[in-house]
């Protein structure tokens, strides 16, 4: 199948607009590479510090400047279920690499926070900041310049994007990403939603709610719904940064351990010391970024990636915007139904055919680039496979030709929807994205009076007081990156769902986030510019008529122009969002983060040097 014309044009558009920055990035990448082992650039004193505590045989290899040294950078902690399995991984990796003649060193850890724990809590205001903090922590771990490739152990929301951003700032080093896998399935997603709504309606108490939640989140591994964490894993496979089929194998199983060991062996193969050198900064290019966007759209993945993929691209000297997402969404079919866009979890999806099936379908439809660099060095088609155990080692076979369950996974020629379900909204309120994969067609256009809130707490107070049993659009302001770190706003989801189920026409418009768990209520999110930066969403007043039309791509306030032109943003006191729970440590982020459509980043594009001037 020839490449789809829209895919080709979007890819070309990204490459053309990015050219000066990408060229500068690649020049920096080439300058960082050292001939021979990377630690050969160190002095004897430097190197002695780098292996002082190592076992004698490993120390001898590092002294001889011949064997590759592979860094391990991990997000392990034993509180978060998704990261707890990583406790065992370094030893597995070290033994596998040692057996192949190399050395693995635990280079450093990065923080990992869970949006599921901080949801609706003050700590959520550090969530987006944590992504760039993880990137910075990765850079510190690799700053010793001892390493020839890196194994990145991460899974969840900001962790994988942060690790990849950090990796791209050491783009001369090959990178292999090593997932932990999802927990086994617990309470069904449909039952979980029912319990949450019953609690929101006051029909059950906290004891019953906690019991249901504990049955849902019950073991080691990621949450099993298709939110940002599992979207991350899909994208790493679509970009060729995982071993094929590695994403959704559950932890603490022989297959998971075999894939972990194989990841170490693969990292050893692709260093500059062999003939398969695969620097991550060249692997991640405009084609692989487009492949990631397509995979996101085809699977109904997390809207958080309208920030994270933009930020990842920026780290590689590439400029991606929401027009790119929108144009691709119009031609990419939705071929999965995974909760919250369906009832199945990722374990069910994996059993039905999984990532290899998705990648093959999209390649066959001309909707992905095969001619990309991957950690296997064989193009993306090599990732249309799934692993089997042959003794203690994984081997691969082709992914199934037919879906194991067409309620969950389908051929591209028979999709659940002809488009990817992610829409760009534009109008006098700014630019926004909306995910409609789980929104019924009759709910995709809402015109109703605005009710303005400045916090989730204010909304919930009005809901519990019975003030919201009517048609309205909730406008939640001062929730952008620079205002309060752009927390997720899922505390609103059950309440809005209850009102919609009653027949009310409701929607949400905000400069905040809803992420991959956004569901059946239309939500225009990431409105840019944000209110704190003077965005026009701050001009809205309670009672203004708002039009949100996901089909037509419109987001506007129906206010006479002369009145609108005279409006100014309401001033509010943000002090309570700046102190407590460590938030005062992150003033530098609040002061400097870019707009949501620019990735909400603390860093810029690579500097372009021209005529002795540096421009960014």
N, C-alpha and C positions, 0 to 999 in steps of 0.2 A: 504494500500500500504506500503510495507517495505521501510525503509529509503534507499535512493539512495546511492550507494557505494561511490561515490565521495564526497557527503555531509558528510558521516560518516568519511571518511579518512581525509578530511580537518579539521573537528572538532577535531578529535583525534590528528592530527598533531599540532594544536594550543594548545591543552591542554598539550601535552607532552613537547613542547618547552617552555611553560609558567610556568611549575609546580613550580619551586622555587620562582618565583615572585608572582604568584597567592597565594601560601601558605603564603608568607610574608604579602601580602595584606589582606587576610582574618584574619590573626592573629591580624593585626593592627585594623581591623574593630571590631573584638570581644572585643579588649581592650578598645575601645572607648565607648562601650555600658554601660549605667548605669542602675542598677536595679531600677524599678519604673520609675517615670517621669524623663526625662533627666535633668531638672532644679534642681532635688534633689541633684545634685553634687555641686550646688552653695551655697555660704555663704548667710546669711540673707542680708548683705549689697549688695552683687551681685544681689540677687533676687529683692530687693526693687528698685534698679535702673531699673530692667527689666520690671517692671509693673507700674512705678510711674504715668504715664499719662493715664493709662487704665481706662475704665468705672468701677464703683464700683463692679458690679456683676462679670465681667470678672476678676477683681483684686482678688476678694474673691476666685474664682476657682484656680487662680494661686498660691495663698497663701496656699491653702489646699493640694497641692502636690498630687492631685488625677486625675484631669481632664487633658487630653492631650492638649498640646499647639502646634498648627500647624503653621509653618512658611510660609509666602508668599514671594517669591523672584520673582521680576517682571522686565521685560525689557520695561515697559511702557515709551513711549514719544508720544507727540501729533503731531509731524511732520511726522513720518513715518506711512504710512497707515496700515501696518501690525500690528503695536504695539499700535496704537491709541485706539482700542477697549478695551485694558487692563485697561483703566482708570476706568471702571465700575466694573471690576472683583473682586477687594479686598472686596468691600462691599457685593457683592453677596456671596462670600466665607465665610466672617465673619458671616453673618446671618445664612447661612446653617449650619455651624459648631456650632454656639452658640445654635441653635435649637436642636442639638444632644448632648448637654452637654459639648462641648469642647470650646476651645478658639483659635482664629486665630490672629496672629500678623504679620503685614507687616515688615518683617525682613530687607529688603533692596532692592535697585534697582541695576540693572546692565546696562552698556551702551549698546546701540543698534545702529549700523550704517548700512547704506543701500548701497550695492554695485551698485544698480541702480542709485543712486545719485552720487556716487564717481567714476563711470565708466569713465575711460579715464582721471581722475583728480588726482591731487597729493594726495588727501586724501585716495585714494584706496590703497596706500602703507601702510596704517595702518590696513587694513581690516583683514588680517590673524592674525596680532598681537592682534586684538580685541578679538579673540576667547579665548586666554589664559588670557587676561585681564578680560574677563567676568567670567572665572573660578575663578580667584583670587578674584574678587568682590563677587562672590557667597560664597567663603570661609570666607571672612570678614563678610558678612551678617549672616553666621551661627556660627561664632566664639564665640558668646555670650553663646552658649551651653544651650539655653532655650527650645529647640524644640524637639518634638517627631516624627514629620514627616514634609515634605516640599512639598508645591505646587509650581511648577516652571512654570511661565508664560513667554513663549517665542515662537517665530515662525521662524525667518529668518536665513540667511546663517550661520553666525558664532555664533549666539545667542544660539540656541538649543545645538549644540555641546559643547559650552562653559559652559552652565548651567549643562549639563550632566557630563562633566569633573569635575566641581566643586562639583556636587552632589556625585560623586564617591569618592571624597576625604573626604566626610562625609558619607561613605558608610553604616554606621550602622543605618542611618535614612531612613525610607521609603520615596519614591518619587513618586509623581503623576505629570505628565506634562499636562498642560492646554493650548490648542491652541486657537487662536483667529478666525481662519478660513479665507477663501479666499474672496476677494471682488466679487461682482456680475460681470458677464461677460460684457465686453465692446466691443470695436472694435475687429473683428476676427483676429486671429494670422496671417493668410495668407495675409489679407489686410495690417496689420501693417508691415509685412516684405516687401511688395511691396513699401509702402511709404518710408521706410528706404532706400531701394535700389535706388529709384528715387532721394532721397536727395543726396545719395553718388555719383550718376552720375551727379549731378548738374541740374537736370530737374525740381526740385521744390525748394522752399526756406525754410528758418527756420520757417516762420509763418505757412506754411502748415504742416511741420513736427511736430511742437509743438502742433498743433491742433489734429493731429492724435494720438500723444503720450498721450495727455490729455484725449482722448476718450478711450484709452486703460487702463490707470491708473487713475481711476475716482472716487474711493470711499474707504471707510474703508475696511481693510483686505489685505491679501497678494496679490501679483501679481498672475495672474491665470495661467501662464505657468508653466511647470514642471521643474523648476530650483532647486536650492539648498534649498530654503525655503520650497517648497512643498515636496521635497524629504525628508527633515527633518521630516515632519509630517507623511509620509508613514513609515519611519523607527521607529518612536516612537510607532506607532501602531503594527508594526511587532515585536517589542521588548516587547510588553505588558506594556508600560508605559503610554498609553492613555486609556481612556474609549473606548470601541469598537465603531468605526464609528465616532469618534469625530473630525477627522482631517479636513474634508472639508465641515463643516456646516458654512454657512456665518454668519458674526457678526451681532449683534443687532437684533436677531430674538428670538422668544420664545424658540426654540430648543437649540440655542447656550447658552442662559442663564440657561436653565434647565441642560444642560451638565456641565456647569461651577459649578453650585451648587452641582451636583452629584459628581463631582471630589473632592470637599471639604469633602463631606460625606464619600467617599471612602478612602481618606487619613486618616480620623479619625479611620476607621475600621482596618487599617493595621499597627497601631503603636504597640510597644512592650507591651502596656497595655492590649491588647486583645489577642485572640487566633489565629489571622491571621497575625502575625508579618512578614513583608516583607521588609527587608532591601535592598536598591537598589544595594548595593555592592554584594549581592548574586544573585539578580535578573539578573544583567548584568554579564553573564558568557560566556564561549566559545560558547555555543549553541545559546544564544540570539544574540551574535555578528554575528554568521554565518547566523541566520535568517534575520538579518538586511542586510547583504551583498546580500543574495538571493533576498530579496524584492527589493533592489536597482537595481539588474541586471534584474529582471523580468519585471520591469516597465521602464527601460531605464533612471534611475535617474542620479543625478548629479555626475560628476567625482570628484567634491570637496570631496566627501566622501571616495575617495581613500586616502585622508589625514585624514579626520575627524573621520572615523570609526577606523582607526589605532590609532589615538590619544585617542579616547574614550576607546578602548581596553587597551591601555597602562595604563590609569588611573586606570583600574581595575586589573592590574597585568597580562595582556594578551598580547602576541606578535602576531600580524597579519602582513603579508606582501603581496606584490602584486601578488606573486605566488598563494596565497589563492584566491584572486579575480579572477585571470585568470582561475584557475582550476574549480571554481564554474561557471564562465561565460560560459565555454564550455558545460555545461550540463543543465543550467537554461534557459528555453524558455522565449522569450520576449512576454508577453501577453497583453501589453497595447500599444497604440499609442496616446501619449499626447504631445502637442507641447513642444519642437521643434522636436520631433520624429514623429509628425503627426500634424493634424490641430486642434484637440479638446483641450479644456482647462480642468482644474481640476474640474470645476463645471459639465462639460459634463461627465467626468470620474466618478464622484461621483454619478450622476444620472444613469449611466449605470450599476452600481453595486458596485463600489468603493473598499475600502480597504478590507472589509470583503470577497468579492468575490475573490480578489487576494490571500489573506491568505488561504482561503479554497482550492483554486485550487492548490496551492503549497504544502499544507499539504497532499492533496489527491494524489499528484504525488510523494510523498516521498521526497520532496525537502525542507521541513522545519521540525524543531524539535517541536513536540507538548509538550514533557515532559520538559517544562521550567516553571520557576516561573514568574508570571505576577502580576499586581496589583489586579487582580480579584482572584488569587489563584486557578485557575481552568485549567491551561494549555492554550496553545495558541488557541486551538480549540474554546474556549469561546469567542475569538475575531473575529470569522467569523459571526458576527452579525451586525445589523444596528439599530439605535435608532428610536423610535416613541414616541410621546408625549401622556401621559395618565394624563390629567389635566395639572398640572405644573411639573410633574415628568417624566423623560424618562423611557421607558421600551424597551426591545430589542426583535427583531425577527431575524430569520435566514436570512442571505444575500440571494438575489435571486439566484435560481439555474441556470438561463440563463442570459446571458448578455443582457442589454437593447440596446446595439449598438455594433455589432461585428466589426465595423470600429475603435472602441476605446478600447474594452475590450473583451478578448477571453478566452476560456477554454485552459488549459495547453496542451491538446491533439491536439489543432488546433491553434498553436501560429502564430504570425506575423513572427517570426524567431525562429529557433531551438536553438539559443544561446542568451546569454544576451547582446552581443554587446560591451563588454568591453574587450580589448585585452592588454596583456603585450607585449611590444616591447623590444628587447634586441639586442645589437651589440656593435661595438667599440665606439658608442656615449653614452653608458650607458644604464640605464633601464628607461622605460617610459610607460605611459598608453595612450591608444587611445580609444575613444568612437565612434563606427561605427554604432550605431542604426539608425542614420539619413543619413549615408553616403552610396550612391549607390555603388553596387559591382564594377562597372567599375572605381570608384574613390579610391578604397581602397589600391591600390598599385601605387606609384608614384616614378619614378626615373628621377631626373632632377638636373640641377646645383643649387648649393646653392647661395643665396644672403644673406649676413650677415647684421643684424641690431642690434643695441644695445638699441633701444627704439621703442615704437609704433609710436612716432612722426616722427622718421626717415623713417619708413615704409610708413606712410601716405603721407609724403612729396614726396617720390619716386612714389607712386601711382598717386597722383594728377599731378605730372609732366609728366605722361605718360611713365614712365620708366619700368613698370612692365607688359606690355602687351606681355607676352611670357611665356613659360614653366619655372617654377623655384620652388624651395623649400625655403621658407622664414625661416631663422634660426635666432631666436630672443634670444639673450644671456643676461646674467646678470639680469635675472628676477626671480631668486630663492628666497627662504625664507630669506637667510642671506644677499643677495644683496640689495633688496629693498622691502622686505615683500611679494613678490610673488603676484603682482597685477593681476587681471583678464585682459585679453587682447582682449576683445570683440570689440574694435575699429577696429580690423583687419577683423572681420567676414564679414561685408557687402562688403568690397573691394575684399577679396579673393573670395567671392561668385560671384561677378560680373565677375571676370576673369575666374572662372570655367564655368560659364554660357556661356562665349564666346568660350568655347572649349579648354581653356588653361589647362594644367596639373599642378596643384598647390597644395601645402600643407604647413603646418606650423610645425616647430620643435622648441621647447622652453623648458627652465627650469622654465617657468612661468605657469599660470593657464588659463583655459578657462571656467570651471565650467559647470553647468547643462544646460546652454543655448547654448553650442557648438552644431553645426549643421552639414551641408552637406559637409563641406570641411574637408578633413582628417587633424587632428591635433595631433601630438605626443607631449604630454604635461608632465609637472612635471619631466622632464629629470633629473635623479639622477646619480651621484653626480652633484650638480649645478655648474655652471661655476666658481663662486667666490670661491668655495671649491676645485677648481682644476679639475672639471669635464671635460671630453674630448670633450664635445660640444664646449668648448672654443678653441679647436684646428682647428675648421672648418674655411676655408677661402672662400670668394666669388669665385665662379667658380668650387669648389670641387663638384664632382658628389655625390649625396646623394640618398640612397635607403630607402624608407619607404614602408614596405609591411605589412599591417595589417593582411592579411590572414596567412602569414608565420611567423608573429611575429618578424620581422627584422627591425632594425634601424641602419644603418651603413653609414659611409663615405667610398666611393670607391676610396681611396687614397693609393698609394703604401706604404707598411709597412715602408720602410726606410725613406720616407718623413714624414709619420705620426709620427714615433718615434722621429723625430727631432723637432716637433712642440711644442710650448709653448702657454699658454693662453695669448691673447692680454691684455695688461694693459689699463684700462680706469679709468678716474676720477669719483668716485662715490659720490663726495661731494654733488652734487645737489640732491641726493636721501636721504641725511641724515639730512638735515636742512629744516625748513619751514613747515607750516601746522602741527606743533607739532612733527615732525618726530624725532627731536633731543631727545625727551623724551624716545624714544624706542631703544636707542643704545644697551641696555642690551639684547633685543630680537635679533637684528641683529647679535650680537656677539655670541649668544648661541643656536639659534634654531637648532634642529636636521634636518636631511635630510627629503625630502618630503616623501620618502617611510617609514620613521619612524614617520610620522605624522606632521612634522614641528613644534615640541613642544618645549616649554621652560622648561619642566619637564621631568624627567626620569622615569624608572620603579621603583617599590617599592624596597627599599634596602633589600638585602638578608643577614641576619646575620648568619655567620658561623665561628666558632672557633675564636670568638672575632674580626673578621674582617668584615667590611661592603663592599660589592661589589655591583656595579650597572651595 
